[in-house]
């Protein structure tokens, strides 16, 4: 039995420099509302902790530039257990070239 090994030049599979430069990958922007929560603490150093409670998708925006308008913060809940604020009209910017990193961080 004879085994044969075929060696193919990799340069035939790698696109030329000019071809790689033509590919444009614009970022995607998604409009979201961010919910922030203030939780009171029993601690001698800090009296409260702020943490993100939720990110609510509002809609998909086009590629290109991020929206500059950010809405007014709204107090949703304010009681002894803490405070919940809603910050509307924020944008999440996703870059297609970072897709693998996004996947690995899930």
C-alpha positions as MATLAB code, in Angstrom:
seq = 'XXXXXXXXXXXXXXXXXXXXXXXXXXXXXXXXXXXXXXXXXXXXXXXXXXXXXXXXXXXXXXXXXXXXXXXXXXXXXXXXXXXXXXXXXXXXXXXXXXXXXXXXXX';
ca = [
       0.000    0.000    0.000;
       1.395    3.349   -1.031;
       0.438    6.478    0.891;
       0.535    9.764   -0.859;
       0.740   13.164    0.696;
      -0.517   16.153   -1.253;
       0.952   19.491   -0.248;
      -1.021   22.510   -1.332;
       0.327   26.025   -1.149;
      -1.537   28.057    1.466;
      -1.079   31.202   -0.551;
      -3.735   29.966   -2.969;
      -6.320   29.965   -0.123;
      -5.375   33.228    1.593;
      -7.004   36.290    0.017;
      -4.716   38.969   -1.344;
      -4.056   42.116    0.715;
      -6.199   44.263   -1.567;
      -9.104   41.802   -1.273;
      -8.954   41.817    2.553;
      -8.941   45.611    2.645;
     -12.187   45.794    0.672;
     -14.177   43.911    3.312;
     -15.847   46.424    5.618;
     -17.373   45.272    8.869;
     -19.504   48.044   10.310;
     -20.595   47.737   13.940;
     -24.216   47.008   14.812;
     -26.091   49.168   17.287;
     -29.001   47.907   19.390;
     -31.191   50.301   21.343;
     -31.666   49.209   24.964;
     -32.982   50.464   28.286;
     -30.751   49.827   31.309;
     -32.223   49.088   34.753;
     -29.978   49.983   37.695;
     -30.724   48.919   41.259;
     -29.600   50.538   44.519;
     -29.485   48.087   47.410;
     -28.943   49.368   50.976;
     -26.126   47.634   52.867;
     -25.341   47.206   56.539;
     -21.684   48.073   56.399;
     -19.535   50.634   58.152;
     -17.712   51.612   54.946;
     -20.522   51.908   52.393;
     -24.222   52.488   52.832;
     -25.449   51.191   49.453;
     -24.522   49.138   46.419;
     -25.428   50.005   42.822;
     -25.710   47.112   40.388;
     -27.209   46.497   36.960;
     -30.582   44.789   37.281;
     -31.538   44.302   33.622;
     -30.871   45.306   30.039;
     -34.115   45.534   28.076;
     -33.905   45.441   24.262;
     -35.989   48.167   22.644;
     -35.118   47.659   18.984;
     -32.360   47.207   16.438;
     -30.696   50.248   14.945;
     -28.863   50.436   11.648;
     -25.143   50.100   11.196;
     -23.158   53.270   11.209;
     -23.113   55.783   14.029;
     -24.359   55.439   17.581;
     -27.341   57.560   18.606;
     -26.332   60.563   20.702;
     -29.717   61.085   22.400;
     -30.078   59.550   25.856;
     -33.413   59.764   27.664;
     -34.171   61.048   31.145;
     -33.784   58.529   34.010;
     -37.037   57.267   35.528;
     -37.452   56.039   39.109;
     -39.432   52.776   38.890;
     -39.367   51.778   42.563;
     -38.222   53.496   45.744;
     -38.768   51.694   49.055;
     -36.867   50.273   52.025;
     -35.623   47.322   49.941;
     -33.882   49.654   47.508;
     -34.381   51.827   44.477;
     -34.814   50.779   40.843;
     -34.017   53.247   38.047;
     -34.639   52.907   34.324;
     -32.232   54.655   31.936;
     -33.779   54.673   28.422;
     -32.278   55.082   24.948;
     -28.815   53.608   25.366;
     -27.026   51.780   22.555;
     -25.032   48.558   22.601;
     -22.291   48.548   19.970;
     -21.369   45.115   18.582;
     -18.459   44.589   16.206;
     -18.644   41.576   13.846;
     -14.880   41.095   14.145;
     -15.337   40.413   17.898;
     -18.014   37.699   17.462;
     -15.783   34.912   18.797;
     -14.997   36.916   21.929;
     -18.695   37.605   22.520;
     -19.418   33.871   22.187;
     -16.635   32.883   24.595;
     -17.910   35.326   27.243;
     -21.439   33.929   27.310;
];
